[in-house]
């Protein structure tokens, strides 16, 4: 009755199921609510070829243990307790990053510098006050198409638009639920392509 696990695209693992799979064959791991101790034990290094990883709602406080996941293209760390963005340096193939609903208050350009393939970035519902980290995407190699930062503490975005204007691939931005003091017309006057 075993199916061919070489074509396995999605696996939901449970510690009490007794299901045995070869870890090197898993390509997508979806496990919201995985026990906090399991994530903290750094077992992700056993999944070097995984393409998609969903660790939504796992009480994760620190991002680490992802350095061997160099093929990872989707990472969902939403609804955790992350305060600082780090540990993403080796994720050069990452195309989708969801860090929404965490406790992130600051991100530096260095934190995002290695994410050269990133197309979709969700930072909604954090405590961000600045978007200066976006300068990491202001180069001709940037692939960033969608940026979501609604529900933060951002009040000034004009200088951010100057950076975004250099990111010609950006197609969609959400800024709702921020205490922004300028009108949308003023904010995006220099971002005509968005």
Backbone as JSON Lines, residues from 0, in Angstrom:
{"i":0,"aa":"X","n":[0.8,-1.2,0.0],"ca":[0.0,0.0,0.0],"c":[0.84,1.26,0.0]}
{"i":1,"aa":"X","n":[2.1,1.13,0.15],"ca":[2.95,2.33,0.15],"c":[2.97,2.94,-1.24]}
{"i":2,"aa":"X","n":[2.77,4.24,-1.27],"ca":[2.84,4.97,-2.53],"c":[4.29,5.32,-2.81]}
{"i":3,"aa":"X","n":[4.54,5.65,-4.04],"ca":[5.88,6.05,-4.42],"c":[6.17,7.42,-3.8]}
{"i":4,"aa":"X","n":[7.01,7.45,-2.78],"ca":[7.31,8.69,-2.07],"c":[8.27,9.6,-2.82]}
{"i":5,"aa":"X","n":[8.83,9.14,-3.93],"ca":[9.72,10.0,-4.7],"c":[8.97,11.19,-5.29]}
{"i":6,"aa":"X","n":[7.68,11.04,-5.53],"ca":[6.88,12.12,-6.1],"c":[6.09,12.84,-5.02]}
{"i":7,"aa":"X","n":[6.45,12.63,-3.81],"ca":[5.76,13.24,-2.69],"c":[5.89,14.76,-2.75]}
{"i":8,"aa":"X","n":[4.78,15.45,-2.73],"ca":[4.82,16.9,-2.78],"c":[4.43,17.54,-1.46]}
{"i":9,"aa":"X","n":[3.6,16.87,-0.69],"ca":[3.18,17.46,0.57],"c":[3.06,16.36,1.62]}
{"i":10,"aa":"X","n":[3.59,16.64,2.8],"ca":[3.53,15.68,3.89],"c":[3.12,16.43,5.15]}
{"i":11,"aa":"X","n":[2.17,15.9,5.83],"ca":[1.81,16.43,7.14],"c":[2.24,15.37,8.14]}
{"i":12,"aa":"X","n":[3.27,15.64,8.9],"ca":[3.8,14.67,9.83],"c":[3.21,14.88,11.22]}
{"i":13,"aa":"X","n":[3.0,13.8,11.91],"ca":[2.54,13.86,13.27],"c":[3.41,12.92,14.08]}
{"i":14,"aa":"X","n":[3.78,13.33,15.27],"ca":[4.67,12.52,16.08],"c":[4.03,11.22,16.53]}
{"i":15,"aa":"X","n":[2.7,11.15,16.54],"ca":[2.05,9.94,17.05],"c":[1.47,9.04,15.96]}
{"i":16,"aa":"X","n":[1.74,9.31,14.67],"ca":[1.15,8.49,13.62],"c":[1.95,7.23,13.34]}
{"i":17,"aa":"X","n":[3.22,7.24,13.63],"ca":[4.04,6.08,13.33],"c":[4.4,5.98,11.86]}
{"i":18,"aa":"X","n":[4.08,6.99,11.05],"ca":[4.4,6.98,9.63],"c":[5.91,7.14,9.47]}
{"i":19,"aa":"X","n":[6.5,6.28,8.66],"ca":[7.93,6.36,8.43],"c":[8.17,6.73,6.97]}
{"i":20,"aa":"X","n":[8.86,7.83,6.76],"ca":[9.22,8.29,5.43],"c":[10.7,8.58,5.4]}
{"i":21,"aa":"X","n":[11.3,8.4,4.25],"ca":[12.69,8.82,4.11],"c":[12.71,10.34,4.02]}
{"i":22,"aa":"X","n":[13.41,10.97,4.93],"ca":[13.42,12.43,5.0],"c":[14.01,13.08,3.76]}
{"i":23,"aa":"X","n":[14.92,12.41,3.1],"ca":[15.53,13.02,1.92],"c":[14.58,13.04,0.72]}
{"i":24,"aa":"X","n":[13.39,12.46,0.85],"ca":[12.42,12.46,-0.23],"c":[11.31,13.49,-0.02]}
{"i":25,"aa":"X","n":[11.27,14.12,1.11],"ca":[10.24,15.1,1.4],"c":[10.57,16.4,0.68]}
{"i":26,"aa":"X","n":[9.6,16.94,-0.04],"ca":[9.8,18.19,-0.77],"c":[8.99,19.34,-0.16]}
{"i":27,"aa":"X","n":[7.91,19.02,0.52],"ca":[7.08,20.07,1.12],"c":[6.63,19.59,2.5]}
{"i":28,"aa":"X","n":[6.87,20.41,3.51],"ca":[6.49,20.06,4.87],"c":[5.55,21.12,5.41]}
{"i":29,"aa":"X","n":[4.36,20.68,5.74],"ca":[3.34,21.57,6.28],"c":[2.98,21.05,7.65]}
{"i":30,"aa":"X","n":[3.29,21.81,8.67],"ca":[2.97,21.36,10.02],"c":[2.69,22.53,10.94]}
{"i":31,"aa":"X","n":[1.52,23.19,10.75],"ca":[1.15,24.21,11.72],"c":[0.98,23.58,13.1]}
{"i":32,"aa":"X","n":[1.48,24.25,14.09],"ca":[1.34,23.75,15.46],"c":[2.29,22.64,15.83]}
{"i":33,"aa":"X","n":[3.34,22.44,15.05],"ca":[4.35,21.44,15.4],"c":[4.88,21.77,16.79]}
{"i":34,"aa":"X","n":[5.18,20.75,17.56],"ca":[5.64,21.0,18.92],"c":[6.88,21.89,18.92]}
{"i":35,"aa":"X","n":[6.87,22.86,19.79],"ca":[7.96,23.83,19.89],"c":[9.31,23.14,20.08]}
{"i":36,"aa":"X","n":[9.39,22.12,20.88],"ca":[10.66,21.42,21.13],"c":[11.23,20.77,19.88]}
{"i":37,"aa":"X","n":[10.35,20.29,19.01],"ca":[10.82,19.64,17.78],"c":[11.5,20.67,16.88]}
{"i":38,"aa":"X","n":[10.9,21.85,16.74],"ca":[11.49,22.89,15.9],"c":[12.81,23.37,16.49]}
{"i":39,"aa":"X","n":[12.85,23.54,17.79],"ca":[14.06,24.03,18.44],"c":[15.21,23.03,18.39]}
{"i":40,"aa":"X","n":[14.94,21.77,18.16],"ca":[15.99,20.75,18.15],"c":[16.81,20.73,16.86]}
{"i":41,"aa":"X","n":[16.5,21.61,15.93],"ca":[17.3,21.74,14.72],"c":[17.26,20.49,13.84]}
{"i":42,"aa":"X","n":[16.1,19.82,13.77],"ca":[15.96,18.64,12.93],"c":[15.78,19.0,11.46]}
{"i":43,"aa":"X","n":[15.61,20.26,11.15],"ca":[15.41,20.67,9.77],"c":[16.63,20.4,8.91]}
{"i":44,"aa":"X","n":[17.79,20.28,9.51],"ca":[19.01,20.0,8.74],"c":[18.93,18.64,8.05]}
{"i":45,"aa":"X","n":[18.0,17.78,8.49],"ca":[17.81,16.47,7.89],"c":[16.98,16.52,6.61]}
{"i":46,"aa":"X","n":[16.52,17.71,6.25],"ca":[15.67,17.89,5.07],"c":[16.34,18.81,4.05]}
{"i":47,"aa":"X","n":[17.52,18.49,3.55],"ca":[18.27,19.43,2.71],"c":[17.61,19.77,1.38]}
{"i":48,"aa":"X","n":[16.75,18.92,0.86],"ca":[16.15,19.16,-0.46],"c":[14.72,19.66,-0.39]}
{"i":49,"aa":"X","n":[14.27,20.02,0.79],"ca":[12.89,20.49,0.92],"c":[12.71,21.8,0.17]}
{"i":50,"aa":"X","n":[11.56,21.96,-0.49],"ca":[11.29,23.15,-1.29],"c":[10.34,24.11,-0.58]}
{"i":51,"aa":"X","n":[9.43,23.58,0.23],"ca":[8.43,24.4,0.88],"c":[8.31,23.99,2.34]}
{"i":52,"aa":"X","n":[8.35,24.97,3.23],"ca":[8.32,24.7,4.66],"c":[7.33,25.65,5.33]}
{"i":53,"aa":"X","n":[6.3,25.08,5.96],"ca":[5.28,25.85,6.65],"c":[5.39,25.58,8.14]}
{"i":54,"aa":"X","n":[5.87,26.56,8.89],"ca":[6.0,26.45,10.34],"c":[5.13,27.49,11.02]}
{"i":55,"aa":"X","n":[3.96,27.73,10.45],"ca":[2.98,28.66,10.99],"c":[2.57,28.24,12.4]}
{"i":56,"aa":"X","n":[2.51,29.21,13.3],"ca":[1.98,29.0,14.66],"c":[2.73,27.92,15.44]}
{"i":57,"aa":"X","n":[4.03,28.08,15.56],"ca":[4.85,27.11,16.28],"c":[5.56,27.7,17.49]}
{"i":58,"aa":"X","n":[5.24,28.9,17.87],"ca":[5.87,29.56,19.0],"c":[7.38,29.75,18.8]}
{"i":59,"aa":"X","n":[7.8,29.85,17.57],"ca":[9.21,30.04,17.25],"c":[9.62,31.46,17.64]}
{"i":60,"aa":"X","n":[10.74,31.58,18.33],"ca":[11.24,32.89,18.75],"c":[12.46,33.32,17.95]}
{"i":61,"aa":"X","n":[13.24,32.36,17.49],"ca":[14.48,32.64,16.78],"c":[14.53,31.8,15.5]}
{"i":62,"aa":"X","n":[14.92,32.44,14.41],"ca":[15.08,31.71,13.14],"c":[16.49,31.15,13.08]}
{"i":63,"aa":"X","n":[16.6,29.84,13.07],"ca":[17.91,29.22,12.9],"c":[17.73,27.79,12.4]}
{"i":64,"aa":"X","n":[18.82,27.18,11.97],"ca":[18.76,25.8,11.5],"c":[18.33,25.65,10.06]}
{"i":65,"aa":"X","n":[18.29,26.75,9.31],"ca":[17.87,26.71,7.91],"c":[19.04,26.72,6.94]}
{"i":66,"aa":"X","n":[20.26,26.77,7.45],"ca":[21.44,26.96,6.6],"c":[21.66,25.86,5.58]}
{"i":67,"aa":"X","n":[21.15,24.66,5.81],"ca":[21.33,23.57,4.83],"c":[20.17,23.46,3.85]}
{"i":68,"aa":"X","n":[19.15,24.28,4.02],"ca":[17.97,24.22,3.16],"c":[18.12,25.15,1.96]}
{"i":69,"aa":"X","n":[19.17,24.96,1.21],"ca":[19.53,25.89,0.14],"c":[18.58,25.83,-1.06]}
{"i":70,"aa":"X","n":[17.74,24.8,-1.15],"ca":[16.77,24.7,-2.25],"c":[15.4,25.25,-1.87]}
{"i":71,"aa":"X","n":[15.25,25.67,-0.65],"ca":[13.96,26.13,-0.15],"c":[13.46,27.32,-0.97]}
{"i":72,"aa":"X","n":[12.22,27.23,-1.47],"ca":[11.65,28.34,-2.24],"c":[10.47,29.0,-1.53]}
{"i":73,"aa":"X","n":[9.85,28.32,-0.57],"ca":[8.74,28.9,0.18],"c":[8.94,28.65,1.67]}
{"i":74,"aa":"X","n":[8.82,29.71,2.45],"ca":[8.99,29.6,3.9],"c":[7.91,30.41,4.59]}
{"i":75,"aa":"X","n":[7.09,29.74,5.38],"ca":[6.03,30.4,6.15],"c":[6.36,30.29,7.63]}
{"i":76,"aa":"X","n":[6.7,31.41,8.21],"ca":[6.98,31.52,9.65],"c":[5.97,32.45,10.32]}
{"i":77,"aa":"X","n":[4.79,32.54,9.76],"ca":[3.78,33.45,10.28],"c":[3.22,32.97,11.61]}
{"i":78,"aa":"X","n":[2.69,33.93,12.36],"ca":[2.02,33.67,13.63],"c":[2.92,32.93,14.62]}
{"i":79,"aa":"X","n":[4.13,33.44,14.79],"ca":[5.07,32.92,15.76],"c":[5.44,34.05,16.73]}
{"i":80,"aa":"X","n":[6.57,33.97,17.37],"ca":[7.01,35.0,18.32],"c":[8.37,35.56,17.93]}
{"i":81,"aa":"X","n":[8.63,35.64,16.65],"ca":[9.92,36.1,16.13],"c":[10.05,37.61,16.32]}
{"i":82,"aa":"X","n":[11.16,38.04,16.88],"ca":[11.42,39.47,17.1],"c":[12.49,40.01,16.16]}
{"i":83,"aa":"X","n":[13.38,39.14,15.69],"ca":[14.5,39.56,14.84],"c":[14.6,38.65,13.63]}
{"i":84,"aa":"X","n":[14.81,39.26,12.47],"ca":[14.99,38.49,11.24],"c":[16.47,38.14,11.11]}
{"i":85,"aa":"X","n":[16.77,36.87,11.14],"ca":[18.14,36.39,11.0],"c":[18.09,34.94,10.53]}
{"i":86,"aa":"X","n":[19.24,34.38,10.22],"ca":[19.3,32.98,9.85],"c":[18.79,32.66,8.46]}
{"i":87,"aa":"X","n":[18.69,33.67,7.59],"ca":[18.17,33.46,6.24],"c":[19.27,33.53,5.18]}
{"i":88,"aa":"X","n":[20.5,33.67,5.59],"ca":[21.62,33.92,4.68],"c":[21.78,32.9,3.56]}
{"i":89,"aa":"X","n":[21.5,31.64,3.81],"ca":[21.74,30.6,2.8],"c":[20.54,30.36,1.89]}
{"i":90,"aa":"X","n":[19.46,31.09,2.09],"ca":[18.22,30.83,1.34],"c":[18.15,31.64,0.05]}
{"i":91,"aa":"X","n":[19.13,31.46,-0.81],"ca":[19.23,32.23,-2.05],"c":[18.16,31.86,-3.08]}
{"i":92,"aa":"X","n":[17.49,30.72,-2.92],"ca":[16.43,30.3,-3.84],"c":[15.04,30.67,-3.32]}
{"i":93,"aa":"X","n":[14.98,31.27,-2.16],"ca":[13.69,31.59,-1.54],"c":[12.91,32.59,-2.38]}
{"i":94,"aa":"X","n":[11.67,32.23,-2.74],"ca":[10.81,33.09,-3.55],"c":[9.66,33.67,-2.75]}
{"i":95,"aa":"X","n":[9.22,32.97,-1.7],"ca":[8.11,33.44,-0.89],"c":[8.49,33.34,0.58]}
{"i":96,"aa":"X","n":[8.39,34.47,1.29],"ca":[8.69,34.52,2.71],"c":[7.53,35.18,3.43]}
{"i":97,"aa":"X","n":[6.94,34.44,4.37],"ca":[5.83,34.97,5.16],"c":[6.27,35.07,6.61]}
{"i":98,"aa":"X","n":[6.44,36.29,7.06],"ca":[6.8,36.58,8.45],"c":[5.69,37.37,9.14]}
{"i":99,"aa":"X","n":[4.48,37.28,8.64],"ca":[3.37,38.05,9.2],"c":[3.02,37.57,10.6]}
{"i":100,"aa":"X","n":[2.41,38.47,11.36],"ca":[1.92,38.16,12.71],"c":[3.01,37.64,13.63]}
{"i":101,"aa":"X","n":[4.1,38.38,13.7],"ca":[5.18,38.1,14.63],"c":[5.38,39.35,15.49]}
{"i":102,"aa":"X","n":[6.54,39.51,16.07],"ca":[6.85,40.67,16.91],"c":[8.07,41.41,16.4]}
{"i":103,"aa":"X","n":[8.23,41.47,15.09],"ca":[9.4,42.08,14.46],"c":[9.25,43.6,14.48]}
{"i":104,"aa":"X","n":[10.23,44.28,15.06],"ca":[10.16,45.74,15.12],"c":[11.19,46.41,14.22]}
{"i":105,"aa":"X","n":[12.22,45.68,13.84],"ca":[13.26,46.27,12.99],"c":[13.89,45.2,12.11]}
{"i":106,"aa":"X","n":[14.17,45.6,10.88],"ca":[14.86,44.74,9.93],"c":[15.92,45.6,9.26]}
{"i":107,"aa":"X","n":[17.13,45.07,9.12],"ca":[18.19,45.81,8.44],"c":[18.33,45.3,7.01]}
{"i":108,"aa":"X","n":[18.9,46.09,6.11],"ca":[19.14,45.6,4.75],"c":[19.99,44.33,4.73]}
{"i":109,"aa":"X","n":[20.9,44.21,5.66],"ca":[21.76,43.02,5.75],"c":[20.94,41.76,6.03]}
{"i":110,"aa":"X","n":[19.87,41.89,6.8],"ca":[19.01,40.75,7.11],"c":[18.38,40.16,5.86]}
{"i":111,"aa":"X","n":[18.18,40.98,4.84],"ca":[17.5,40.55,3.61],"c":[18.43,40.44,2.4]}
{"i":112,"aa":"X","n":[19.68,40.79,2.56],"ca":[20.61,40.92,1.42],"c":[20.76,39.65,0.59]}
{"i":113,"aa":"X","n":[20.72,38.48,1.2],"ca":[20.95,37.24,0.46],"c":[19.71,36.72,-0.25]}
{"i":114,"aa":"X","n":[18.56,37.34,-0.04],"ca":[17.3,36.86,-0.61],"c":[17.09,37.42,-2.02]}
{"i":115,"aa":"X","n":[18.01,37.11,-2.91],"ca":[18.03,37.66,-4.25],"c":[16.9,37.14,-5.14]}
{"i":116,"aa":"X","n":[16.32,36.0,-4.81],"ca":[15.24,35.42,-5.62],"c":[13.86,35.74,-5.08]}
{"i":117,"aa":"X","n":[13.78,36.47,-3.98],"ca":[12.51,36.72,-3.31],"c":[11.54,37.49,-4.2]}
{"i":118,"aa":"X","n":[10.32,36.97,-4.34],"ca":[9.27,37.62,-5.13],"c":[8.12,38.11,-4.27]}
{"i":119,"aa":"X","n":[7.85,37.4,-3.19],"ca":[6.7,37.7,-2.33],"c":[7.18,37.81,-0.88]}
{"i":120,"aa":"X","n":[6.98,38.97,-0.26],"ca":[7.4,39.2,1.12],"c":[6.21,39.71,1.92]}
{"i":121,"aa":"X","n":[5.83,38.96,2.95],"ca":[4.72,39.35,3.81],"c":[5.23,39.65,5.21]}
{"i":122,"aa":"X","n":[5.17,40.91,5.59],"ca":[5.59,41.37,6.92],"c":[4.42,42.01,7.67]}
{"i":123,"aa":"X","n":[3.22,41.67,7.29],"ca":[2.02,42.25,7.89],"c":[1.9,41.89,9.36]}
{"i":124,"aa":"X","n":[1.28,42.8,10.09],"ca":[0.97,42.6,11.51],"c":[2.2,42.27,12.35]}
{"i":125,"aa":"X","n":[3.18,43.13,12.23],"ca":[4.35,43.12,13.09],"c":[4.39,44.47,13.79]}
{"i":126,"aa":"X","n":[5.55,44.9,14.2],"ca":[5.7,46.19,14.88],"c":[6.71,47.07,14.16]}
{"i":127,"aa":"X","n":[6.82,46.9,12.85],"ca":[7.79,47.66,12.05],"c":[7.45,49.14,12.04]}
{"i":128,"aa":"X","n":[8.48,49.96,12.21],"ca":[8.31,51.41,12.15],"c":[9.01,52.0,10.93]}
{"i":129,"aa":"X","n":[9.88,51.21,10.32],"ca":[10.66,51.69,9.18],"c":[10.75,50.61,8.12]}
{"i":130,"aa":"X","n":[10.84,51.04,6.89],"ca":[11.02,50.12,5.78],"c":[12.38,50.32,5.11]}
{"i":131,"aa":"X","n":[13.33,50.84,5.86],"ca":[14.65,51.12,5.3],"c":[15.35,49.85,4.79]}
{"i":132,"aa":"X","n":[14.97,48.7,5.31],"ca":[15.55,47.43,4.86],"c":[15.28,47.16,3.38]}
{"i":133,"aa":"X","n":[14.3,47.85,2.81],"ca":[13.97,47.62,1.4],"c":[15.1,48.02,0.46]}
{"i":134,"aa":"X","n":[16.05,48.76,0.95],"ca":[17.2,49.11,0.11],"c":[17.95,47.86,-0.34]}
{"i":135,"aa":"X","n":[17.77,46.75,0.37],"ca":[18.38,45.48,-0.04],"c":[17.82,45.0,-1.38]}
{"i":136,"aa":"X","n":[16.63,45.48,-1.75],"ca":[15.99,45.07,-3.0],"c":[16.12,46.11,-4.1]}
{"i":137,"aa":"X","n":[16.81,47.19,-3.83],"ca":[16.95,48.27,-4.8],"c":[18.16,48.05,-5.69]}
{"i":138,"aa":"X","n":[18.13,46.95,-6.4],"ca":[19.2,46.67,-7.37],"c":[18.6,45.99,-8.58]}
{"i":139,"aa":"X","n":[19.33,45.94,-9.64],"ca":[18.79,45.39,-10.88],"c":[18.56,43.89,-10.83]}
{"i":140,"aa":"X","n":[19.11,43.2,-9.84],"ca":[18.91,41.76,-9.72],"c":[17.68,41.4,-8.89]}
{"i":141,"aa":"X","n":[17.03,42.37,-8.28],"ca":[15.88,42.11,-7.43],"c":[14.72,41.53,-8.24]}
{"i":142,"aa":"X","n":[14.02,40.56,-7.62],"ca":[12.85,39.93,-8.24],"c":[11.57,40.25,-7.48]}
{"i":143,"aa":"X","n":[11.65,41.09,-6.46],"ca":[10.53,41.36,-5.57],"c":[9.33,41.91,-6.36]}
{"i":144,"aa":"X","n":[8.19,41.19,-6.27],"ca":[6.98,41.58,-6.98],"c":[5.87,42.02,-6.04]}
{"i":145,"aa":"X","n":[5.77,41.39,-4.87],"ca":[4.71,41.69,-3.92],"c":[5.28,41.96,-2.54]}
{"i":146,"aa":"X","n":[4.78,43.03,-1.92],"ca":[5.24,43.42,-0.6],"c":[4.03,43.77,0.25]}
{"i":147,"aa":"X","n":[3.86,43.07,1.35],"ca":[2.73,43.3,2.24],"c":[3.25,43.74,3.6]}
{"i":148,"aa":"X","n":[2.91,44.96,4.01],"ca":[3.32,45.41,5.34],"c":[2.18,46.16,6.03]}
{"i":149,"aa":"X","n":[0.94,45.71,5.78],"ca":[-0.19,46.31,6.47],"c":[-0.19,45.87,7.94]}
{"i":150,"aa":"X","n":[-0.79,46.73,8.78],"ca":[-0.89,46.41,10.2],"c":[0.4,46.55,10.98]}
{"i":151,"aa":"X","n":[1.24,47.51,10.62],"ca":[2.48,47.78,11.35],"c":[2.4,49.15,12.0]}
{"i":152,"aa":"X","n":[3.52,49.73,12.32],"ca":[3.59,51.05,12.97],"c":[4.27,52.08,12.07]}
{"i":153,"aa":"X","n":[4.15,51.92,10.78],"ca":[4.87,52.77,9.83],"c":[4.11,54.09,9.63]}
{"i":154,"aa":"X","n":[4.81,55.21,9.83],"ca":[4.17,56.5,9.66],"c":[4.78,57.3,8.5]}
{"i":155,"aa":"X","n":[6.04,57.08,8.15],"ca":[6.7,57.81,7.07],"c":[7.18,56.81,6.02]}
{"i":156,"aa":"X","n":[6.74,57.01,4.79],"ca":[7.15,56.08,3.73],"c":[7.7,56.76,2.5]}
{"i":157,"aa":"X","n":[7.8,58.1,2.48],"ca":[8.28,58.77,1.28],"c":[9.69,58.34,0.87]}
{"i":158,"aa":"X","n":[10.61,58.24,1.81],"ca":[11.96,57.81,1.46],"c":[11.95,56.36,0.98]}
{"i":159,"aa":"X","n":[11.02,55.58,1.49],"ca":[10.88,54.19,1.04],"c":[10.49,54.15,-0.43]}
{"i":160,"aa":"X","n":[9.62,55.05,-0.86],"ca":[9.21,55.06,-2.26],"c":[10.38,55.36,-3.2]}
{"i":161,"aa":"X","n":[11.31,56.17,-2.76],"ca":[12.49,56.42,-3.58],"c":[13.28,55.14,-3.78]}
{"i":162,"aa":"X","n":[13.35,54.32,-2.74],"ca":[14.01,53.02,-2.85],"c":[13.19,52.09,-3.74]}
{"i":163,"aa":"X","n":[11.88,52.09,-3.54],"ca":[11.01,51.21,-4.32],"c":[11.02,51.56,-5.8]}
{"i":164,"aa":"X","n":[11.24,52.81,-6.12],"ca":[11.28,53.22,-7.52],"c":[12.42,52.54,-8.26]}
{"i":165,"aa":"X","n":[13.46,52.17,-7.53],"ca":[14.59,51.44,-8.13],"c":[14.26,49.97,-8.33]}
{"i":166,"aa":"X","n":[13.21,49.5,-7.67],"ca":[12.8,48.09,-7.77],"c":[11.72,48.0,-8.83]}
{"i":167,"aa":"X","n":[12.1,47.92,-10.07],"ca":[11.16,47.97,-11.19],"c":[10.26,46.74,-11.28]}
{"i":168,"aa":"X","n":[10.58,45.67,-10.58],"ca":[9.77,44.46,-10.65],"c":[8.58,44.48,-9.7]}
{"i":169,"aa":"X","n":[8.56,45.42,-8.75],"ca":[7.5,45.48,-7.75],"c":[6.16,45.84,-8.4]}
{"i":170,"aa":"X","n":[5.14,45.0,-8.16],"ca":[3.83,45.18,-8.77],"c":[2.73,45.47,-7.76]}
{"i":171,"aa":"X","n":[2.9,45.03,-6.53],"ca":[1.82,45.13,-5.55],"c":[2.36,45.42,-4.16]}
{"i":172,"aa":"X","n":[1.76,46.41,-3.5],"ca":[2.13,46.77,-2.13],"c":[0.84,46.97,-1.34]}
{"i":173,"aa":"X","n":[0.81,46.5,-0.1],"ca":[-0.3,46.82,0.79],"c":[0.27,47.58,1.99]}
{"i":174,"aa":"X","n":[-0.38,48.7,2.32],"ca":[0.1,49.53,3.43],"c":[-1.01,49.86,4.43]}
{"i":175,"aa":"X","n":[-2.18,49.27,4.29],"ca":[-3.33,49.58,5.16],"c":[-3.0,49.36,6.63]}
{"i":176,"aa":"X","n":[-3.76,50.0,7.48],"ca":[-3.63,49.83,8.93],"c":[-2.25,50.2,9.47]}
{"i":177,"aa":"X","n":[-1.69,51.27,8.93],"ca":[-0.46,51.87,9.43],"c":[-0.78,53.34,9.73]}
{"i":178,"aa":"X","n":[-0.13,53.94,10.71],"ca":[-0.4,55.35,11.03],"c":[0.32,56.32,10.09]}
{"i":179,"aa":"X","n":[0.17,56.12,8.8],"ca":[0.85,56.93,7.78],"c":[0.23,58.33,7.75]}
{"i":180,"aa":"X","n":[1.08,59.34,7.7],"ca":[0.61,60.72,7.79],"c":[0.41,61.38,6.43]}
{"i":181,"aa":"X","n":[0.82,60.75,5.34],"ca":[0.7,61.34,4.0],"c":[-0.4,60.64,3.22]}
{"i":182,"aa":"X","n":[-0.89,61.32,2.19],"ca":[-1.9,60.71,1.33],"c":[-1.24,59.72,0.37]}
{"i":183,"aa":"X","n":[-2.02,58.8,-0.16],"ca":[-1.5,57.78,-1.09],"c":[-0.89,58.43,-2.33]}
{"i":184,"aa":"X","n":[-1.51,59.52,-2.81],"ca":[-0.98,60.2,-4.0],"c":[0.43,60.75,-3.74]}
{"i":185,"aa":"X","n":[0.61,61.32,-2.57],"ca":[1.92,61.87,-2.21],"c":[2.94,60.76,-2.04]}
{"i":186,"aa":"X","n":[2.54,59.7,-1.37],"ca":[3.44,58.59,-1.08],"c":[3.96,57.95,-2.35]}
{"i":187,"aa":"X","n":[3.06,57.68,-3.29],"ca":[3.43,56.9,-4.47],"c":[3.69,57.76,-5.71]}
{"i":188,"aa":"X","n":[3.88,59.04,-5.55],"ca":[4.15,59.92,-6.68],"c":[5.41,59.5,-7.44]}
{"i":189,"aa":"X","n":[6.42,59.03,-6.71],"ca":[7.66,58.61,-7.37],"c":[7.66,57.13,-7.75]}
{"i":190,"aa":"X","n":[6.56,56.45,-7.47],"ca":[6.46,55.0,-7.74],"c":[5.42,54.75,-8.81]}
{"i":191,"aa":"X","n":[5.56,55.36,-9.95],"ca":[4.55,55.3,-11.0],"c":[4.31,53.89,-11.52]}
{"i":192,"aa":"X","n":[5.28,53.02,-11.46],"ca":[5.14,51.66,-12.01],"c":[4.35,50.71,-11.11]}
{"i":193,"aa":"X","n":[4.02,51.13,-9.9],"ca":[3.3,50.26,-8.96],"c":[1.81,50.52,-9.07]}
